[in-house]
């Protein structure tokens, strides 16, 4: 296992209900959810479309208030803003087109008021680790989609988050690139020691990357299974060829299939 037993973040009885708009009804998007994230673990969340996965991340980050329940990070309540020590990366390419890869990576650290020599040290270390230093002077339009997403991740990592929340960061990439990006993400996780919570639609991605996987129900999303993968900390995409990998994805899909059919039927 790649994690300790220390609880770093927790959700207790958390729900999220979106108020009615116009003549519509309120939408119960999430919960009740209970979850304890262990310090240093890699935790992935999978579930049917529309089950509240991104809502879960928003609530945990302090970007959206829960309708009920409590969220805590390192023993302190999360209320109304992203706590210091939490970094968030979204699916959309959020690189600034007018800034170079270097200045994109430096942006959040500069906003936080760090001295420029500290910013430089952090940015150069992070870009070097991610293989981006040769492209430090390039603008996003000159980079591939995968490289732009690495720049966005680098910008968050430069702030040294202790909890990294990732919302489908590789969703727009092809399968081969996703596998390689997964290897990079695992290397970053080991290098930084951060706790990672990943939202993904890909069962393979969840099975490859995670120490634990939370399988969510159709909306309102709750956890119907918590799967321990049993992978060693030093792992990479070669584990997809192991028989246990197929068994793992099979278990996840067995739990998800009925929920996905429910979600599909509700959307028709």
C-alpha positions in Angstrom: 0.0 0.0 0.0 1.2 3.5 -0.7 -0.5 5.3 2.2 -0.5 5.6 5.9 -3.4 5.3 8.3 -3.5 9.1 9.1 -6.7 10.7 8.0 -5.9 13.8 5.9 -9.4 14.8 4.6 -12.9 13.6 5.5 -16.5 14.0 4.5 -19.2 13.2 6.9 -22.9 13.0 5.9 -22.2 15.4 3.0 -25.0 16.1 0.5 -25.4 18.7 -2.3 -28.8 19.7 -3.6 -29.0 22.3 -6.4 -32.0 24.6 -5.9 -34.8 24.6 -8.4 -34.5 27.0 -11.4 -37.7 28.4 -12.8 -40.4 25.8 -12.7 -37.9 23.0 -12.2 -37.4 20.8 -9.1 -34.4 20.9 -6.9 -31.7 18.4 -8.0 -30.3 16.1 -5.3 -26.8 15.6 -6.9 -24.8 14.0 -4.2 -24.9 12.0 -1.0 -25.1 11.4 1.8 -21.3 10.7 1.4 -18.9 9.6 4.1 -15.2 9.3 3.2 -11.9 9.4 4.9 -8.8 10.0 2.7 -5.6 8.6 4.1 -2.5 10.8 4.0 -0.4 9.9 1.0 -2.8 7.6 -0.7 -4.0 7.6 -4.3 -7.8 7.5 -4.4 -9.9 7.4 -7.5 -13.6 8.0 -7.9 -15.6 6.3 -10.7 -19.3 6.4 -11.4 -22.0 6.8 -14.0 -22.3 10.1 -15.9 -24.1 12.7 -13.9 -23.6 10.9 -10.6 -22.0 13.8 -8.8 -18.3 13.0 -9.1 -17.3 16.6 -10.0 -19.7 17.9 -7.3 -17.9 15.7 -4.8 -14.6 17.3 -5.8 -16.0 20.8 -5.7 -17.4 20.3 -2.2 -14.1 18.8 -1.0 -12.1 21.7 -2.4 -14.3 24.3 -0.8 -15.5 25.5 -4.3 -19.1 24.6 -3.5 -20.9 24.5 -0.1 -22.5 21.2 1.0 -26.2 21.3 1.6 -25.6 19.2 4.7 -22.8 17.5 6.4 -19.2 18.5 7.2 -15.9 18.5 5.3 -12.5 18.7 7.1 -8.9 19.0 5.8 -6.1 18.3 8.2 -8.5 18.6 11.1 -10.0 21.9 10.1 -13.4 22.6 8.6 -13.5 23.4 4.8 -15.9 26.4 4.4 -16.3 28.6 1.4 -12.8 28.7 0.0 -10.0 26.4 -1.1 -7.8 25.7 2.0 -4.1 26.3 1.9 -2.5 22.9 1.0 -5.2 21.8 -1.5 -4.5 22.0 -5.3 -7.1 21.5 -8.0 -6.7 20.6 -11.7 -9.7 20.5 -14.0 -10.3 18.7 -17.3 -10.4 21.8 -19.3 -7.1 23.2 -20.6 -6.7 26.1 -18.2 -3.3 27.3 -19.4 -3.1 31.0 -20.1 -2.4 31.4 -23.9 -0.5 34.7 -23.5 2.0 33.2 -21.0 4.9 30.8 -21.7 5.0 27.4 -20.1 7.4 28.8 -17.5 5.2 31.7 -16.6 2.1 29.5 -16.6 3.8 27.2 -14.1 4.9 30.2 -12.0 1.5 31.9 -12.0 0.0 30.5 -8.8 3.2 30.8 -6.8 3.6 34.4 -7.8 0.0 35.1 -6.9 0.7 33.6 -3.5 3.5 36.2 -3.1 6.5 33.9 -2.9 9.9 35.5 -3.5 11.0 35.2 -7.2 14.1 33.1 -6.3 11.8 30.6 -4.6 9.4 30.7 -7.5 12.3 30.0 -9.9 13.6 27.1 -7.9 10.2 25.5 -7.6 9.3 26.0 -11.3 12.6 24.7 -12.6 12.4 21.7 -10.4 8.8 20.9 -11.4 9.3 21.5 -15.1 12.4 19.4 -15.2 10.7 16.6 -13.4 7.8 16.7 -15.9 10.2 16.9 -18.9 9.0 20.4 -19.8 12.1 22.5 -19.3 13.0 22.3 -23.0 9.6 23.9 -23.7 9.8 26.5 -20.9 9.8 29.4 -23.4 7.0 27.9 -25.5 3.4 29.2 -25.6 0.4 26.9 -25.1 -0.5 27.1 -28.8 2.9 25.6 -29.6 2.4 22.6 -27.3 0.3 19.4 -27.7 -2.8 18.8 -25.6 -1.0 16.5 -23.3 1.8 18.9 -22.8 -0.6 21.8 -22.0 -2.3 19.6 -19.4 1.1 18.9 -17.9 1.7 22.7 -17.7 -1.6 23.0 -15.8 -0.6 20.3 -13.4 2.9 21.9 -13.0 1.2 25.2 -12.1 -0.6 23.5 -9.3 2.4 21.4 -8.1 4.6 24.5 -7.8 2.3 25.5 -4.9 3.3 22.2 -3.1 -0.2 21.0 -2.4 -0.6 18.3 0.3 -3.9 17.2 -1.3 -4.2 17.2 -5.1 -7.7 17.0 -6.5 -7.9 16.1 -10.2 -11.1 16.2 -12.2 -10.7 14.1 -15.4 -7.3 15.8 -16.2 -6.6 13.4 -19.1 -10.2 13.1 -20.4 -9.5 14.8 -23.8 -6.4 12.6 -24.5 -6.1 9.4 -26.5 -5.8 6.0 -24.6 -2.0 5.6 -25.2 -1.2 9.1 -24.1 -3.5 8.6 -21.0 -1.5 5.5 -20.0 1.8 7.4 -20.3 0.4 10.4 -18.5 -0.7 8.0 -15.8 2.9 6.9 -15.4 3.9 10.5 -15.0 1.2 11.1 -12.5 2.3 8.1 -10.4 5.9 9.4 -10.5 4.8 12.8 -9.3 2.7 11.3 -6.6 5.7 9.3 -5.3 8.0 12.4 -5.7 5.7 14.8 -3.8 4.2 12.5 -1.2 0.9 14.3 -1.7 -2.5 12.7 -1.3 -4.3 12.4 -4.6 -8.0 12.2 -5.4 -8.7 11.6 -9.0 -12.1 11.8 -10.7 -12.2 9.6 -13.8 -14.6 7.9 -16.2 -12.0 5.4 -17.2 -12.1 2.1 -15.2 -8.7 1.2 -16.5 -7.2 4.5 -15.4 -8.7 4.1 -11.9 -7.5 0.5 -11.7 -4.0 1.4 -12.8 -3.4 4.4 -10.7 -5.1 3.8 -7.4 -4.5 2.5 -3.9 -8.3 2.6 -3.4 -11.2 3.2 -5.7 -14.6 4.6 -4.7 -17.4 3.3 -6.9 -20.4 5.7 -7.0 -24.1 5.0 -7.6 -26.3 6.8 -10.0 -27.5 10.3 -8.9 -27.7 11.2 -6.0 -24.2 9.7 -5.9 -23.1 7.7 -2.9 -20.3 5.1 -2.5 -21.6 1.6 -3.3 -18.1 0.0 -3.1 -14.6 0.9 -1.9 -12.0 -1.3 -3.6 -8.5 -1.8 -2.3 -6.2 -2.5 -5.3 -3.2 -4.0 -3.4 -0.7 -2.5 -5.9 2.8 -1.7 -4.8 3.8 2.0 -4.5 6.4 1.5 -7.3 4.0 0.8 -10.1 3.4 1.9 -13.7 1.3 1.1 -16.7 2.9 -2.3 -17.2 0.5 -3.7 -14.6 -2.3 -3.6 -17.1 -0.9 -6.9 -18.4 -1.4 -8.7 -15.1 -4.3 -11.0 -14.6 -5.2 -9.2 -11.4 -5.7 -6.0 -13.4 -8.5 -7.6 -15.4 -10.1 -9.0 -12.3 -10.0 -5.6 -10.7 -11.7 -3.8 -13.6 -14.2 -6.6 -13.8 -15.1 -6.1 -10.1 -15.5 -2.4 -10.6 -17.7 -2.8 -13.7 -19.9 -5.5 -11.9 -20.8 -2.8 -9.4 -21.2 0.0 -11.9 -23.1 -1.7 -14.7 -26.6 -1.5 -13.1 -25.9 2.0 -11.9 -24.8 3.1 -15.4 -28.0 1.6 -16.9 -30.1 3.5 -14.3 -28.3 6.7 -15.2 -28.8 6.1 -18.9 -32.5 5.3 -18.5 -33.0 8.5 -16.4 -31.4 10.6 -19.0 -33.7 9.4 -21.8 
